[in-house]
Amino acid sequence: MEKLCAILFFCSLLISQTYATPKEAIIEAEKWFKNLSQAKPKEAKLRFYIQDAQGEPNATIWEVARADITSISPTTFGQVRVLDSLITAKPDRNSEKLGRAQGLITFSDFEESALSMNINFVFNSGEYNGSTLCILGRNPILSKNRELPVVGGTGVFRMAHGFSISNTYSYDPIENYGVLEYNVYVSYV
């Protein structure tokens, strides 16, 4: 019984720490928000590369659902994938690692190979370490330059908005490995 009580106490302590918001973070956020009207917008242009490995054993994109129609659809309509791919500074997969591209992609067009995307660029090194950018929108994957809106961000990129232009930098069908180039134009405060 004592062991059970100790375990329950430990679990309640973990839960309270997990869901409690640090007071300092709230104070800092309120201070930032209060000064928002005086903040001057900043702009940034970022270029980075997403390393998409679709082949096992090190795949970074995985199918998690499909519709009944997916297997007979010429556009893979109804397939849903999640990804957690490496962001690098250069096209070479061994170049400087900047973070991860994480999110959800859905094949959502009967007529054209196009994705509905919700991707978060999570920066964990470099100038934007600890910040994120979120893109959301339609990606016609066979087009050369694909524009998607930047709809938000965190950290340095609070209140971010803008757009990204992406294209396929390279694709190796043997390894089932693609490199995507992203040019992101973002305004934030």
GIVENCOR-V279960 format. One record per residue. N is the residue number from 0. RES is the residue in three letters. PHI is phi in degrees with one decimal (none if undefined). PSI is psi as a letter, one per 40 degrees, with the letter a starting at -180 (* if undefined). D_FIRST is the distance of its C-alpha to the first C-alpha in whole Angstrom. Layout:
[[N/RES/PHI/PSI/D_FIRST] [N/RES/PHI/PSI/D_FIRST]]
This chain:
[[0/MET/none/d/0] [1/GLU/-62.5/d/4] [2/LYS/-63.3/d/5] [3/LEU/-63.2/d/5] [4/CYS/-62.4/d/6] [5/ALA/-63.9/d/9] [6/ILE/-64.5/d/10] [7/LEU/-62.9/d/11] [8/PHE/-61.9/d/12] [9/PHE/-61.3/d/14] [10/CYS/-63.9/d/15] [11/SER/-66.1/d/17] [12/LEU/-65.1/d/18] [13/LEU/-62.4/d/20] [14/ILE/-63.6/d/21] [15/SER/-65.0/d/23] [16/GLN/-72.8/d/24] [17/THR/-67.8/d/26] [18/TYR/-96.7/e/27] [19/ALA/-78.4/h/28] [20/THR/-94.9/h/32] [21/PRO/-60.6/h/33] [22/LYS/-58.7/d/35] [23/GLU/-62.1/d/38] [24/ALA/-64.8/d/38] [25/ILE/-66.6/d/39] [26/ILE/-61.2/d/42] [27/GLU/-62.7/d/43] [28/ALA/-63.2/d/44] [29/GLU/-65.5/d/45] [30/LYS/-62.2/d/47] [31/TRP/-59.8/d/49] [32/PHE/-64.9/d/49] [33/LYS/-62.4/d/51] [34/ASN/-89.8/e/53] [35/LEU/-57.9/d/54] [36/SER/-65.8/d/57] [37/GLN/-93.3/e/59] [38/ALA/-72.0/h/57] [39/LYS/-94.3/h/60] [40/PRO/-61.6/i/59] [41/LYS/-118.6/i/59] [42/GLU/-124.2/i/60] [43/ALA/-144.3/i/59] [44/LYS/-117.7/h/60] [45/LEU/-116.4/i/58] [46/ARG/-128.5/h/58] [47/PHE/-152.3/i/56] [48/TYR/-128.4/h/55] [49/ILE/-103.1/h/52] [50/GLN/-99.5/h/52] [51/ASP/-98.9/h/51] [52/ALA/-101.9/h/50] [53/GLN/-99.3/e/50] [54/GLY/-91.9/i/50] [55/GLU/-71.9/i/47] [56/PRO/-90.3/e/45] [57/ASN/-109.3/f/45] [58/ALA/-60.6/i/46] [59/THR/-113.7/e/45] [60/ILE/-126.6/h/46] [61/TRP/-132.3/h/44] [62/GLU/-74.3/h/45] [63/VAL/-118.8/e/42] [64/ALA/-161.6/i/44] [65/ARG/-154.4/i/48] [66/ALA/-86.5/i/50] [67/ASP/-59.4/d/51] [68/ILE/-81.4/e/55] [69/THR/-53.8/d/54] [70/SER/-67.6/d/55] [71/ILE/-109.2/e/58] [72/SER/-82.8/h/59] [73/PRO/-67.8/e/61] [74/THR/-110.6/e/59] [75/THR/60.5/f/56] [76/PHE/-51.9/h/55] [77/GLY/93.3/e/51] [78/GLN/-80.0/h/50] [79/VAL/-120.4/h/47] [80/ARG/-128.7/i/46] [81/VAL/-115.4/i/43] [82/LEU/-139.6/i/44] [83/ASP/-147.4/g/43] [84/SER/-105.4/i/46] [85/LEU/-71.7/h/47] [86/ILE/-103.6/h/50] [87/THR/-123.2/i/52] [88/ALA/-76.8/d/55] [89/LYS/-127.1/i/58] [90/PRO/-65.3/d/58] [91/ASP/-65.8/h/57] [92/ARG/-62.8/e/54] [93/ASN/-96.4/e/53] [94/SER/-75.1/i/55] [95/GLU/-52.9/h/53] [96/LYS/-87.3/h/49] [97/LEU/-102.6/d/49] [98/GLY/162.5/a/46] [99/ARG/-133.7/i/45] [100/ALA/-103.4/h/46] [101/GLN/-127.9/h/44] [102/GLY/166.0/a/44] [103/LEU/-129.6/h/45] [104/ILE/-128.7/h/48] [105/THR/-131.1/h/50] [106/PHE/-76.0/h/53] [107/SER/-132.2/f/54] [108/ASP/-133.3/h/58] [109/PHE/-71.4/d/60] [110/GLU/-96.1/d/63] [111/GLU/-137.7/i/63] [112/SER/-72.2/g/60] [113/ALA/-140.2/i/58] [114/LEU/-109.9/i/54] [115/SER/-98.0/h/52] [116/MET/-122.1/i/50] [117/ASN/-134.6/g/48] [118/ILE/-121.7/h/47] [119/ASN/-108.7/h/46] [120/PHE/-91.5/h/47] [121/VAL/-104.1/h/44] [122/PHE/-91.4/h/46] [123/ASN/-124.4/e/44] [124/SER/-160.3/i/47] [125/GLY/78.5/a/50] [126/GLU/-59.2/d/52] [127/TYR/-107.4/f/50] [128/ASN/-50.6/h/46] [129/GLY/88.2/e/43] [130/SER/-108.8/i/46] [131/THR/-134.6/i/46] [132/LEU/-128.0/i/49] [133/CYS/-120.8/h/48] [134/ILE/-112.4/i/51] [135/LEU/-150.0/h/51] [136/GLY/157.3/a/54] [137/ARG/-96.2/h/56] [138/ASN/-125.5/h/57] [139/PRO/-76.2/g/60] [140/ILE/-65.4/e/59] [141/LEU/-91.1/e/63] [142/SER/-77.4/i/65] [143/LYS/-66.1/d/65] [144/ASN/-111.3/h/64] [145/ARG/-116.3/h/61] [146/GLU/-101.8/h/61] [147/LEU/-132.4/i/57] [148/PRO/-78.3/i/56] [149/VAL/-90.2/h/54] [150/VAL/-111.0/e/52] [151/GLY/171.8/a/50] [152/GLY/-174.1/i/48] [153/THR/-132.9/i/45] [154/GLY/65.6/b/46] [155/VAL/-55.0/d/49] [156/PHE/-94.0/f/50] [157/ARG/-56.4/h/49] [158/MET/64.4/f/51] [159/ALA/-68.7/i/53] [160/HIS/-153.4/i/55] [161/GLY/161.3/a/58] [162/PHE/-154.1/i/58] [163/SER/-127.7/i/58] [164/ILE/-117.5/h/61] [165/SER/-120.7/i/59] [166/ASN/-150.7/i/61] [167/THR/-82.0/h/60] [168/TYR/-76.1/d/61] [169/SER/-158.7/i/61] [170/TYR/-147.3/h/60] [171/ASP/-108.7/h/59] [172/PRO/-68.9/d/59] [173/ILE/-67.7/d/59] [174/GLU/-85.5/e/56] [175/ASN/54.8/f/55] [176/TYR/-129.4/h/54] [177/GLY/-121.3/i/56] [178/VAL/-120.2/h/56] [179/LEU/-108.7/h/57] [180/GLU/-97.1/h/58] [181/TYR/-120.0/h/57] [182/ASN/-114.4/h/60] [183/VAL/-115.8/h/58] [184/TYR/-114.7/h/60] [185/VAL/-136.9/i/57] [186/SER/-115.3/h/58] [187/TYR/-153.6/i/55] [188/VAL/-121.8/*/54]]
